[in-house]
Amino acid sequence: MTTRILGISGSLRAGSYNTSLLRAAQGRLPDDVRLEIATLHGIPLYDGDVEQRDGVPAAVQTLKDQ
């Protein structure tokens, strides 16, 4: 059975150290562990009124699905 881990980098910078560390970790995991990397690109600040009117933003749904 494969263990799935979602690593979320909170930094939006192209040269983010957090994202780089997650990428480095990907190559050091055992074969039965999969690390998927996500960032907060496109994730808006939460606004319940907007969510009620327009639904869950696509970027939020993508992250949720991961």
Buried (B, 14 or more C-beta within 10 A) or exposed (E): EEEEEEBBBEEEEEEBEBBEEBBEBBEEEEEEEEBEBBBEEEBEEEEEEEEEEEEEBEBBEEBEEE
